[in-house]
Amino acid sequence: MSKLKILNNKYLLLALYVPFLLLAHNPANAIPAIQNWHTSNGVSVYFIPVRELPIVDVQILFNAGSVYDGEHPGLAMFTNALLEEGAGDWSADTIANRLEQVGAQFNTSVQRDAAIISLRSLSDLHSLQQTAETIARLLKEPTFSHDSVERVRQQMITALQTRFQSPDTIARDTFFKVLYGNHPYSSPPNGTIDSLKTIARADIQSFHQHYYTSSNAVIAIVGDLDQSIAEQLADTLVGRLLNVKMINQISIIPSISISKTIRVPYPSSQTHIIIGQVGIKRTDPDYYALYLGNHMLGGSGLVSILSQEIREKHSLAYSIYSNFIPMRQTGAFLINLQTRSDQTDTAIQIAQNTLRKFTNNGPDIQLLEDARKNVTGRFSLDLAGNDKLTSILGSIAFYRLPLDYLQTYIPHMNNITLDQVKAVWNMHVHPDKLITVIVGGEKQISPTLSTEKQVSF
């Protein structure tokens, strides 16, 4: 391993460890302020200086997630994955060498809402400049060569074939498909094998041209920089992108009128179960109270209500959790568990009954106070590490959350009352309108649960 790689790995470990110590010793002063401005071509930049180590982390988020795949599921991820395969007259090897020379790390990912470019660099000007110039060229001048397109196409198809061997993944994909119907959120960002086979190079070029623009991007920067240098960094990264205004029309989220149960045949002794419904948007003001409520129901590990009922009292599952997945449009709320196939009916019945009881009656005041202390107590630690802080800052930027979000998070949580939790939970969660997906096992479900549909792939 080169000295540069060893040095970079050492900084990576310290970046996780040193902020933890700082926050643990002084949590009151650990919540950083966000600095915000726009580049010359209109990209909104969110910046937090962190001086402990000579490292800079960046996320560039484009409003270019799989929600815009259209007739080609997987197109957003296909386009994103090809960015590092060639740019201008640089080959993939040239790009990799340029980043390795300065110890930089580069990653791409696609969610339903966003396409994300992540990078980490040492903060000295030479390393930062070479890293930024490299990324800028990838964003502006990707070649999408025929060989690269075919190679990445095969990699994505192989990855999909592997996904089909995971019952948990099958359950999640089926849940989103049934929950969202014809809405673009129903399709997994990875796409489908049939779609990936038909996506042409021209489709990829068009997607990049329309969605990788300055008007469609935000930047989150965390690290050892003055704001003046951060401004130069942002301009270098995205200053060459065109400021093209996009009008993105997305269909309305379909409503759920009745409960549905869907079984997907899969040879396994364990049955994978997802129970859920539509949840909330990320910008919904009820987010805080729902988050606190879910922490009590199924978001706090072994001490959650669901875990106590399913695991401790009835020994039906090793683990069970619930969570909201808020997005730009209405995201999902789900409960996830695995159980022995001969216990499927019982596990589903108890999970649904527990959700119904929590929705109708709410938690007691002691449970609320315990959850509040846990959530607020660990918030500062959730910010410990440049990578974690950059990820949170990227979400703040992409979803246009308030600039004082980090400072007001704990006060928001502290001001939530028991009545508020009960009210918002009753408003958003409807136990009589649940989608239940079951993957694995042979035993038929009791007809008292809901109408069952057979689904196969």
C-alpha positions in Angstrom: 0.0 0.0 0.0 1.4 3.5 -0.9 2.2 6.0 1.8 -0.6 8.2 0.4 -3.2 5.5 0.9 -1.9 4.7 4.4 -2.1 8.4 5.3 -5.6 8.7 3.9 -6.8 5.6 5.8 -5.3 7.1 9.0 -7.2 10.3 8.4 -10.4 8.3 7.8 -10.2 6.6 11.2 -9.3 9.9 12.9 -12.2 11.7 11.2 -14.6 9.2 12.9 -12.8 9.2 16.3 -11.8 12.8 17.0 -15.2 14.4 16.5 -16.7 11.7 18.7 -14.4 12.8 21.6 -15.2 16.5 21.0 -18.9 16.0 21.0 -18.8 13.7 24.0 -16.9 16.3 26.0 -18.8 19.4 24.8 -22.2 18.5 23.2 -23.7 21.9 23.9 -21.3 23.7 21.6 -21.0 20.9 19.1 -24.0 21.7 16.8 -22.4 23.6 13.9 -23.8 26.5 12.0 -24.6 26.1 8.3 -23.2 28.7 5.8 -25.1 29.0 2.6 -24.6 30.8 -0.7 -25.0 30.3 -4.5 -22.4 29.7 -7.2 -22.2 32.0 -10.2 -24.5 29.7 -12.1 -27.0 29.3 -9.4 -26.1 26.1 -7.4 -27.0 26.4 -3.7 -24.0 25.5 -1.5 -24.3 24.4 2.1 -21.0 24.5 4.1 -19.9 23.6 7.6 -16.2 24.2 8.5 -14.7 21.4 10.6 -11.1 22.1 11.5 -9.9 19.0 13.4 -8.4 17.2 10.4 -7.1 18.2 7.0 -10.0 16.5 5.2 -12.9 17.8 3.0 -16.1 15.8 2.3 -18.5 16.8 -0.5 -21.8 15.7 -1.7 -23.3 17.0 -5.0 -26.9 16.0 -5.2 -28.9 16.2 -8.4 -32.7 16.1 -8.6 -32.1 13.2 -10.9 -33.2 10.0 -9.1 -35.1 7.0 -10.4 -38.4 8.9 -10.1 -37.4 10.4 -13.5 -36.6 7.0 -15.2 -39.8 7.3 -17.2 -40.2 4.3 -19.5 -36.7 3.1 -18.8 -36.4 1.8 -15.1 -32.8 1.9 -14.1 -31.9 4.8 -16.4 -30.9 7.2 -13.6 -28.6 4.7 -12.0 -27.2 3.6 -15.3 -26.3 7.3 -16.1 -24.8 7.9 -12.7 -22.7 4.8 -12.7 -21.1 5.7 -16.1 -19.8 9.1 -14.9 -16.5 7.7 -13.8 -16.1 5.5 -16.9 -14.6 8.3 -19.1 -14.7 12.1 -19.5 -13.4 14.1 -22.4 -10.2 12.4 -23.6 -9.7 10.7 -20.2 -10.3 7.0 -19.8 -11.6 5.3 -16.7 -8.0 4.4 -15.8 -6.9 8.0 -16.2 -9.7 9.2 -13.9 -8.9 6.6 -11.3 -5.1 7.5 -11.4 -5.8 11.3 -11.0 -7.9 10.6 -7.9 -5.4 8.1 -6.5 -2.5 10.5 -6.9 -4.0 12.8 -4.3 -5.6 10.1 -2.2 -9.2 11.2 -3.1 -12.2 8.9 -2.8 -15.2 9.1 -5.2 -18.5 7.3 -5.1 -21.9 7.6 -6.9 -25.3 6.4 -5.9 -28.9 6.9 -6.9 -32.1 7.0 -4.7 -35.6 7.4 -5.8 -35.3 11.2 -5.4 -31.7 12.0 -5.9 -28.5 11.1 -7.8 -25.5 11.7 -5.5 -21.8 12.3 -6.2 -19.7 11.9 -3.0 -16.0 12.7 -2.7 -13.4 13.0 0.0 -10.1 14.8 -0.4 -7.2 16.1 1.6 -7.7 19.8 2.2 -4.3 21.0 0.9 -4.9 23.2 -2.2 -3.0 20.9 -4.6 -5.1 17.8 -3.7 -8.3 19.7 -3.5 -7.8 21.4 -6.9 -6.9 18.2 -8.8 -9.8 16.4 -7.2 -12.3 19.2 -8.0 -11.1 19.5 -11.6 -11.4 15.8 -12.1 -15.0 15.6 -10.8 -16.0 18.7 -12.7 -15.0 17.1 -15.9 -16.9 13.9 -15.1 -20.0 15.9 -14.5 -19.7 18.1 -17.6 -18.1 15.8 -20.2 -18.9 12.1 -19.6 -18.2 10.2 -22.8 -20.6 7.3 -22.3 -18.5 5.2 -24.7 -20.1 2.1 -26.3 -17.7 -0.2 -24.4 -18.4 1.4 -21.1 -22.2 1.4 -21.6 -22.1 -2.4 -22.4 -19.8 -3.2 -19.5 -21.9 -1.3 -16.9 -25.1 -2.7 -18.4 -23.8 -6.2 -17.8 -22.7 -5.3 -14.2 -26.1 -3.9 -13.4 -27.9 -7.0 -14.8 -25.6 -9.3 -12.8 -26.3 -7.2 -9.7 -30.1 -7.5 -10.3 -29.8 -11.3 -10.7 -28.1 -11.4 -7.3 -30.9 -9.2 -5.8 -33.5 -11.8 -6.9 -31.8 -14.3 -4.5 -32.5 -12.1 -1.5 -36.0 -12.6 0.0 -35.7 -9.4 2.0 -35.0 -7.5 -1.2 -37.9 -9.2 -3.0 -40.2 -8.2 -0.2 -39.1 -4.6 -0.2 -39.4 -4.3 -4.0 -42.8 -5.9 -4.0 -44.0 -3.7 -1.2 -43.0 -0.5 -3.1 -44.5 -1.9 -6.3 -47.9 -2.5 -4.6 -47.8 0.6 -2.5 -47.2 3.1 -5.3 -48.8 1.4 -8.3 -48.2 3.4 -11.4 -46.3 6.1 -9.6 -42.5 6.2 -10.4 -41.7 5.5 -6.8 -42.9 2.0 -7.4 -39.9 1.0 -9.4 -36.6 0.1 -7.7 -33.7 2.5 -8.6 -31.8 -0.6 -9.9 -34.3 -1.0 -12.7 -35.3 -4.3 -14.3 -33.4 -6.7 -16.5 -35.8 -6.2 -19.4 -35.4 -2.4 -19.1 -31.6 -2.4 -18.8 -31.4 -4.5 -21.9 -33.2 -1.9 -23.9 -31.7 1.4 -22.6 -29.7 3.0 -25.5 -26.6 5.2 -25.3 -28.8 8.1 -26.6 -31.2 7.6 -23.7 -28.3 8.0 -21.3 -27.0 11.1 -23.0 -30.4 12.7 -23.0 -30.9 12.0 -19.3 -27.6 13.5 -18.5 -28.2 16.6 -20.6 -31.6 17.2 -19.0 -30.9 16.5 -15.4 -27.2 17.1 -14.7 -27.6 20.9 -14.7 -26.8 23.7 -12.3 -30.5 24.4 -11.7 -31.0 20.8 -10.7 -28.1 20.6 -8.2 -27.1 21.4 -4.6 -23.8 21.0 -2.9 -22.9 20.0 0.7 -19.3 20.7 1.9 -17.8 19.7 5.3 -14.2 20.1 6.2 -11.0 22.0 6.9 -11.7 25.0 4.7 -12.3 28.8 4.9 -15.5 29.9 3.2 -13.5 31.6 0.5 -11.8 28.3 -0.4 -15.1 26.5 -0.2 -16.6 29.0 -2.6 -13.8 28.3 -5.1 -14.2 24.6 -4.6 -17.9 24.7 -5.4 -17.4 26.9 -8.5 -14.7 24.5 -9.8 -17.0 21.5 -9.2 -20.2 22.8 -10.9 -19.3 26.1 -12.5 -19.3 24.6 -16.0 -22.8 23.1 -15.7 -25.5 24.7 -17.8 -28.3 26.5 -16.0 -31.2 24.7 -17.8 -34.6 25.0 -16.1 -36.4 21.7 -15.9 -40.1 21.3 -15.3 -40.5 17.9 -13.7 -44.0 16.6 -13.7 -44.6 13.7 -11.4 -47.9 11.8 -11.0 -49.9 11.9 -7.7 -49.3 9.3 -5.1 -52.2 6.8 -5.2 -54.3 6.4 -2.1 -54.9 3.0 -0.3 -58.6 2.3 0.2 -58.4 -1.2 1.7 -55.8 -3.5 3.2 -54.0 -6.0 0.8 -51.9 -9.0 1.5 -49.5 -10.2 -1.2 -47.6 -13.5 -1.1 -44.4 -14.1 -3.2 -43.4 -17.7 -3.4 -39.8 -18.3 -2.3 -38.2 -21.5 -1.0 -37.1 -20.7 2.5 -37.7 -21.8 6.1 -37.8 -18.1 7.2 -40.6 -15.9 6.0 -39.8 -12.2 5.3 -42.7 -9.8 6.1 -43.2 -6.1 5.4 -46.3 -4.4 6.6 -46.9 -0.7 5.8 -48.6 2.1 4.0 -47.8 5.6 2.6 -46.2 7.9 5.2 -45.1 11.6 4.8 -43.0 14.0 2.8 -39.6 15.0 4.2 -40.8 18.6 4.6 -44.0 17.7 6.5 -44.0 19.6 9.8 -45.3 16.5 11.5 -42.0 14.7 10.8 -40.6 15.4 14.3 -43.6 14.0 16.2 -43.9 11.0 13.9 -40.2 10.3 14.3 -40.5 10.4 18.0 -43.6 8.1 17.9 -41.9 5.6 15.6 -38.9 5.6 17.9 -41.2 4.2 20.6 -43.1 1.8 18.3 -40.3 0.1 16.4 -37.3 2.5 15.9 -35.4 1.9 19.1 -34.1 -1.6 18.7 -34.8 -4.3 21.4 -36.6 -1.9 23.8 -39.2 -0.8 21.2 -42.9 -1.8 21.7 -42.8 -4.0 18.6 -39.7 -5.8 19.8 -41.1 -6.4 23.2 -44.3 -7.9 21.8 -42.8 -9.9 18.9 -39.4 -10.9 20.3 -39.6 -10.9 24.1 -43.2 -11.9 24.8 -43.8 -14.3 21.9 -40.4 -15.3 20.6 -41.6 -14.9 17.0 -38.6 -13.0 15.5 -35.0 -12.2 16.4 -35.6 -8.6 15.3 -38.3 -6.3 14.1 -38.3 -2.6 13.3 -40.5 0.1 11.9 -39.5 3.4 10.2 -40.7 6.2 8.0 -38.9 6.8 4.7 -39.8 10.4 4.0 -39.1 11.7 0.5 -39.9 14.7 -1.7 -43.3 13.2 -2.3 -45.1 11.0 0.3 -42.7 8.3 1.3 -43.4 5.0 3.0 -44.1 3.8 6.5 -43.2 0.1 7.1 -42.7 -2.6 9.7 -40.1 -5.3 8.8 -39.5 -8.7 10.4 -38.5 -12.3 9.6 -40.1 -15.3 11.3 -40.3 -19.1 11.0 -42.7 -19.9 8.2 -45.0 -21.9 10.5 -45.4 -18.7 12.7 -46.3 -16.3 9.9 -50.0 -15.9 10.7 -49.3 -15.3 14.4 -46.5 -12.8 13.8 -48.5 -10.7 11.3 -51.5 -10.7 13.6 -49.6 -9.5 16.6 -47.6 -6.9 14.6 -50.8 -5.5 13.2 -52.6 -5.5 16.5 -49.6 -3.8 18.2 -49.7 -1.1 15.5 -53.5 -0.7 15.9 -53.2 -0.4 19.7 -50.4 2.2 19.4 -52.4 4.2 16.9 -55.6 4.1 18.9 -54.2 4.6 22.4 -50.8 6.2 21.9 -47.8 5.7 24.3 -47.8 6.6 27.9 -45.9 9.7 29.2 -42.9 7.7 30.7 -42.3 6.0 27.4 -42.4 9.3 25.6 -39.9 10.9 28.0 -37.5 7.9 27.7 -37.7 8.1 23.9 -37.2 11.9 23.9 -34.0 11.5 26.1 -32.7 8.8 23.8 -33.3 10.7 20.6 -31.9 14.1 21.8 -29.1 12.5 23.7 -27.7 10.7 20.7 -28.3 13.5 18.2 -24.9 15.1 18.6 -23.2 11.7 18.3 -25.1 11.2 15.0 -23.1 14.2 13.7 -19.8 12.8 14.8 -17.6 12.2 11.7 -17.3 14.3 8.5 -19.1 11.6 6.5 -22.1 11.5 8.7 -22.3 15.3 8.9 -22.0 15.6 5.1 -24.8 13.1 4.6 -27.1 15.0 6.9 -26.1 18.3 5.4 -26.8 16.9 1.9 -30.3 16.0 3.0 -30.8 19.5 4.4 -29.7 20.9 1.1 -31.6 18.6 -1.2 -34.9 18.8 0.7 -34.5 22.6 1.3 -34.8 22.2 5.1 -34.2 25.4 7.2 -30.6 26.5 7.7 -31.1 26.3 11.5 -32.3 22.7 11.2 -29.3 21.3 13.3 -29.8 24.0 16.0 -33.5 23.6 16.3 -33.8 19.8 16.1 -33.4 19.2 19.8 -35.7 22.0 20.8 -38.3 20.7 18.4 -38.1 17.2 20.0 -38.2 18.7 23.5 -41.4 20.6 22.8 -43.4 17.7 21.5 -46.2 16.7 23.8 -47.9 13.3 24.2 -51.1 14.7 22.7 -49.2 15.8 19.6 -47.7 12.4 19.1 -51.2 10.8 19.4 -52.8 13.4 17.1 -50.3 13.1 14.2 -50.1 9.4 14.5 -53.9 9.1 14.1 -53.7 11.5 11.2 -51.1 9.7 9.2 -51.2 6.0 10.2 -54.2 3.9 9.2 -54.1 0.3 10.5 -57.2 -0.5 8.4 -55.3 0.3 5.2 -52.1 -1.8 5.3 -50.1 -3.5 2.6 -48.7 -6.8 3.9 -46.0 -8.5 1.8 -44.9 -12.1 2.6 -42.0 -13.7 0.9 -41.2 -17.4 1.6 -42.9 -20.3 3.3 -45.7 -22.6 2.0 -48.5 -22.1 4.7 -51.5 -20.2 3.5 -52.5 -17.0 5.4 -55.6 -16.9 7.5 -58.4 -15.2 5.5 -59.1 -12.9 8.5 -55.9 -10.9 7.7 -57.0 -9.6 4.3 -57.5 -10.5 0.7 -54.5 -12.5 -0.5 -52.9 -12.1 -3.9 -50.2 -14.4 -5.4 -47.2 -12.6 -7.0 -44.3 -14.3 -8.7 -41.3 -13.0 -10.6 
